[in-house]
Amino acid sequence: MMSKRLSKTLFLASVLIFSFVADEILQSNPYVGPVYFTAFMICIFIILMNFLVTIICDAIAVGAFRERDHDQELVDYLWRSLKEIIGVYSPPWHFLGLWRT
């Protein structure tokens, strides 16, 4: 009994990494086998997508609370450096009496 459970668990694990043989599913039961397989793949896909969306949402939430000053300074420095490399000159804003908005 335990070897059947182990073999089924190993089979489902191999399905997760897409190294399975579809003939084994069809030989076990040509009608119910594909239905169970499709239901399993849909459930696993939904669970994995849920994990992915959760990780992305958490990363966005953490990033929203970070200070943006350092990031803005870095972007300004990179932009000025790129303009110097290209040869485009723009005078500093405070000399022109203009301020960034």
C-alpha positions as CSV (number, residue, x, y, z in Angstrom):
1,M,0.0,0.0,0.0
2,M,2.8,2.4,0.8
3,S,4.6,1.7,-2.4
4,K,1.5,2.6,-4.4
5,R,1.3,5.9,-2.6
6,L,5.0,6.6,-3.1
7,S,4.8,5.7,-6.8
8,K,1.8,8.0,-7.2
9,T,3.5,10.8,-5.3
10,L,6.6,10.4,-7.5
11,F,4.5,10.4,-10.6
12,L,2.7,13.6,-9.6
13,A,6.1,15.2,-8.8
14,S,7.4,14.2,-12.2
15,V,4.3,15.7,-13.8
16,L,5.1,19.0,-12.1
17,I,8.4,19.1,-14.0
18,F,6.8,17.9,-17.2
19,S,8.7,14.6,-17.4
20,F,5.8,12.2,-17.7
21,V,4.5,9.7,-20.3
22,A,0.9,10.3,-21.4
23,D,0.5,6.6,-22.4
24,E,0.6,5.6,-18.7
25,I,-2.3,7.9,-17.9
26,L,-4.3,6.6,-20.9
27,Q,-3.6,3.0,-20.0
28,S,-4.8,3.3,-16.5
29,N,-8.2,4.6,-17.5
30,P,-8.7,6.2,-20.9
31,Y,-11.6,8.3,-19.7
32,V,-11.1,9.3,-16.1
33,G,-7.3,9.4,-16.3
34,P,-7.0,12.5,-18.5
35,V,-9.8,14.2,-16.5
36,Y,-7.9,13.7,-13.2
37,F,-4.7,14.8,-14.9
38,T,-6.2,18.0,-16.3
39,A,-7.8,18.8,-12.9
40,F,-4.5,18.3,-11.1
41,M,-2.6,20.5,-13.6
42,I,-5.2,23.3,-13.3
43,C,-5.1,23.1,-9.5
44,I,-1.3,23.2,-9.5
45,F,-1.3,26.1,-12.0
46,I,-3.7,28.1,-9.9
47,I,-1.6,27.5,-6.7
48,L,1.7,28.4,-8.3
49,M,0.2,31.5,-9.9
50,N,-1.2,32.5,-6.5
51,F,2.3,32.2,-5.0
52,L,3.8,34.3,-7.8
53,V,1.2,37.0,-7.5
54,T,1.6,37.0,-3.7
55,I,5.4,37.4,-4.0
56,I,5.0,40.3,-6.5
57,C,2.4,42.1,-4.4
58,D,4.6,41.8,-1.3
59,A,7.6,43.2,-3.2
60,I,5.5,46.1,-4.5
61,A,4.2,46.8,-1.0
62,V,7.7,46.8,0.5
63,G,9.0,49.0,-2.3
64,A,6.2,51.5,-1.8
65,F,7.4,52.3,1.7
66,R,11.1,52.8,0.8
67,E,12.5,56.2,0.5
68,R,12.4,57.4,-3.1
69,D,15.1,60.1,-2.7
70,H,18.0,57.8,-3.1
71,D,16.4,56.3,-6.2
72,Q,15.7,59.7,-7.7
73,E,19.3,60.8,-7.0
74,L,20.6,57.7,-8.7
75,V,18.5,58.2,-11.8
76,D,19.5,61.9,-12.0
77,Y,23.2,60.9,-11.7
78,L,22.8,58.3,-14.4
79,W,20.9,60.7,-16.7
80,R,23.5,63.4,-16.3
81,S,26.3,60.9,-17.0
82,L,24.6,59.7,-20.1
83,K,24.1,63.3,-21.3
84,E,27.8,64.0,-20.7
85,I,28.8,60.9,-22.7
86,I,26.6,61.9,-25.6
87,G,27.7,65.5,-25.4
88,V,24.4,67.1,-24.5
89,Y,24.8,70.0,-22.1
90,S,22.1,71.4,-20.0
91,P,22.9,74.0,-17.4
92,P,21.9,73.4,-13.8
93,W,18.3,74.3,-12.9
94,H,19.2,76.8,-10.2
95,F,21.2,79.0,-12.5
96,L,18.3,79.4,-14.8
97,G,15.9,80.3,-12.1
98,L,13.8,77.2,-12.9
99,W,12.9,74.4,-10.6
100,R,11.8,70.9,-11.3
101,T,8.2,70.0,-10.8
